[in-house]
Amino acid sequence: MDYIKNDYELQQLARSIALEAIEEVKQHGGDHYEFIDQAAAGNEHAIYTYKAIMLCAHCCTDDAEALLDDASYRFDSFAHHASVLAEVTIANAALQEFYELGGEVAA
């Protein structure tokens, strides 16, 4: 995928992470929240600055911005800001999908 162009594509990525977390916990145990966090942190749309900027520009990041503001998170640079915001946006979207799929009941 080049970069995430809209909220629908973000939702599809989030759903795939949530489904993968459910399957991983079923097969190997562990913590689905940790899996989702690691998947978001390791996702190309959070790692690569251009893709992170595009995700932030084309998707709603309001929830992630609020979470980072509440935590008084500070950024070193614009690139750092974009990457962290993209990571939190992906993780938040994946958690929402996880709960819509049945959350801990499914796991």
C-alpha positions as CSV (number, residue, x, y, z in Angstrom):
1,M,0.0,0.0,0.0
2,D,1.4,3.4,-1.0
3,Y,0.0,5.4,1.8
4,I,-3.4,5.6,3.6
5,K,-5.6,8.0,1.6
6,N,-8.7,8.0,3.8
7,D,-10.5,6.8,6.9
8,Y,-11.8,3.8,5.2
9,E,-8.3,2.5,4.4
10,L,-7.3,3.3,8.0
11,Q,-10.3,1.2,9.2
12,Q,-9.3,-1.7,7.0
13,L,-5.7,-1.6,8.3
14,A,-7.1,-1.4,11.9
15,R,-9.4,-4.3,11.3
16,S,-6.6,-6.5,10.0
17,I,-4.5,-5.6,13.1
18,A,-7.4,-6.4,15.4
19,L,-8.1,-9.7,13.7
20,E,-4.5,-10.6,13.8
21,A,-4.4,-9.8,17.5
22,I,-7.4,-12.0,18.2
23,E,-5.8,-14.9,16.3
24,E,-2.4,-14.4,17.9
25,V,-3.9,-14.5,21.4
26,K,-6.0,-17.6,20.6
27,Q,-3.1,-19.5,19.2
28,H,-0.2,-18.4,21.5
29,G,-1.7,-16.5,24.4
30,G,-0.5,-13.1,25.4
31,D,-1.9,-9.7,25.7
32,H,-3.9,-8.4,22.7
33,Y,-3.4,-4.7,23.8
34,E,0.4,-5.2,23.7
35,F,0.1,-6.9,20.3
36,I,-1.9,-4.0,18.9
37,D,0.5,-1.5,20.3
38,Q,3.5,-3.3,18.8
39,A,1.7,-3.7,15.4
40,A,0.9,0.0,15.3
41,A,4.5,0.9,16.3
42,G,5.9,-1.4,13.7
43,N,3.6,-0.4,10.9
44,E,5.1,1.2,7.8
45,H,2.6,4.0,8.1
46,A,4.0,5.0,11.4
47,I,7.7,4.3,10.7
48,Y,8.1,6.0,7.3
49,T,7.8,9.8,7.7
50,Y,6.1,10.4,4.3
51,K,3.5,7.7,5.0
52,A,2.9,9.0,8.5
53,I,2.4,12.5,7.2
54,M,0.0,11.3,4.5
55,L,-2.0,9.3,7.1
56,C,-2.2,12.4,9.4
57,A,-3.2,14.6,6.4
58,H,-5.9,12.3,5.1
59,C,-7.4,10.7,8.2
60,C,-9.2,11.9,11.3
61,T,-6.5,12.1,14.1
62,D,-8.6,13.9,16.7
63,D,-8.7,11.0,19.2
64,A,-5.0,10.4,18.9
65,E,-4.2,14.1,19.3
66,A,-6.4,14.2,22.4
67,L,-4.6,11.2,23.9
68,L,-1.2,12.8,23.2
69,D,-2.4,16.1,24.6
70,D,-3.7,14.5,27.8
71,A,-0.3,12.8,28.2
72,S,1.5,16.1,27.7
73,Y,3.6,14.4,25.0
74,R,6.3,16.6,23.4
75,F,7.9,16.1,20.0
76,D,11.4,16.6,18.8
77,S,10.5,17.5,15.3
78,F,7.7,17.6,12.7
79,A,8.7,14.1,11.5
80,H,8.6,12.8,15.1
81,H,5.2,14.3,15.6
82,A,3.8,12.8,12.4
83,S,5.2,9.3,13.2
84,V,3.9,9.3,16.8
85,L,0.5,10.7,15.8
86,A,0.2,8.1,13.0
87,E,1.2,5.3,15.4
88,V,-1.4,6.4,18.1
89,T,-4.1,6.8,15.4
90,I,-3.5,3.3,14.1
91,A,-3.5,1.8,17.6
92,N,-6.6,3.7,18.6
93,A,-8.4,2.6,15.4
94,A,-7.3,-1.0,15.9
95,L,-8.6,-1.0,19.5
96,Q,-11.9,0.3,18.3
97,E,-12.1,-2.5,15.7
98,F,-11.0,-5.0,18.3
99,Y,-14.0,-4.0,20.5
100,E,-16.4,-4.0,17.6
101,L,-15.3,-7.5,16.8
102,G,-16.1,-8.7,20.3
103,G,-12.9,-7.7,22.0
104,E,-11.8,-9.9,24.9
105,V,-14.8,-12.2,24.4
106,A,-13.4,-13.2,20.9
107,A,-9.9,-13.6,22.3
